[in-house]
């Protein structure tokens, strides 16, 4: 079952709030490079830990979906803006 990770926030091009969306197996996708081949699949706790220690400060995006669940916006790769309500250091 897909699930949004509400403790991490991003925004799409329209400015709508987005959150990481899990795959069916419960893991989240991080794009670590310029192509979709450079992906890492992690658990929610691993994702939070990676953000807290700064592993995504310089580059990297997370597969996110619009917070209201609108089907008009398919999940895409976005930079995180806030983690646990605190502005992400890279932004």
C-alpha positions in Angstrom: 0.0 0.0 0.0 1.3 3.4 -1.0 1.8 5.9 1.9 2.9 9.5 2.2 5.7 10.4 4.5 4.3 13.6 6.1 7.4 14.5 8.1 9.2 15.4 4.8 7.8 18.2 2.6 8.5 19.5 -0.8 6.7 21.6 -3.4 5.8 21.0 -7.0 6.1 23.6 -9.8 2.6 24.9 -8.9 3.7 25.4 -5.3 1.5 22.6 -4.0 2.8 20.8 -0.9 4.1 17.3 -1.7 5.4 14.4 0.4 7.5 11.4 -0.4 5.3 8.5 -1.6 6.2 4.9 -0.9 6.4 2.1 -3.4 4.1 -0.9 -2.8 6.7 -2.5 -0.6 6.8 0.5 1.7 10.2 1.9 0.6 10.9 5.4 -0.7 12.9 6.2 -3.8 15.8 8.6 -3.8 17.3 9.7 -7.1 21.0 10.2 -6.4 22.1 11.3 -9.8 21.0 12.8 -13.1 19.2 9.8 -14.4 16.5 7.4 -13.0 19.1 4.6 -13.1 20.8 6.2 -10.1 18.2 5.3 -7.6 18.3 4.1 -4.0 15.3 2.5 -2.2 15.1 3.1 1.5 12.8 2.8 4.5 11.1 5.8 6.1 13.6 5.8 9.0 16.6 5.5 6.6 15.3 8.4 4.5 14.9 10.7 7.6 18.3 9.7 8.8 19.9 10.5 5.4 18.3 13.9 5.4 19.3 14.7 9.0 22.9 13.8 8.4 23.0 15.9 5.2 23.4 13.2 2.6 21.0 14.9 0.3 22.3 18.5 0.9 24.1 18.9 -2.4 22.1 16.8 -4.8 19.4 14.2 -4.8 15.7 14.3 -5.1 12.9 12.1 -3.6 9.9 10.7 -5.4 7.0 12.8 -4.1 3.3 13.2 -4.7 0.9 16.0 -4.0 -0.3 16.1 -0.4 -4.0 16.3 -1.2 -3.7 13.0 -3.2 -4.8 14.7 -6.4 -4.5 12.4 -9.4 -3.8 15.5 -11.6 -0.2 15.5 -10.3 1.7 12.2 -10.8 4.6 11.4 -8.4 7.8 13.1 -9.5 11.3 13.7 -8.3 11.5 16.8 -6.0 13.9 18.4 -3.6 12.9 18.3 0.1 12.1 21.7 1.6 11.3 20.8 5.2 12.1 17.8 7.5 10.0 17.5 10.7 8.8 21.1 10.1 12.4 22.5 9.9 13.6 24.1 6.7 15.9 21.8 4.9 19.5 23.2 5.0 20.1 23.0 1.2 17.3 25.3 0.3 
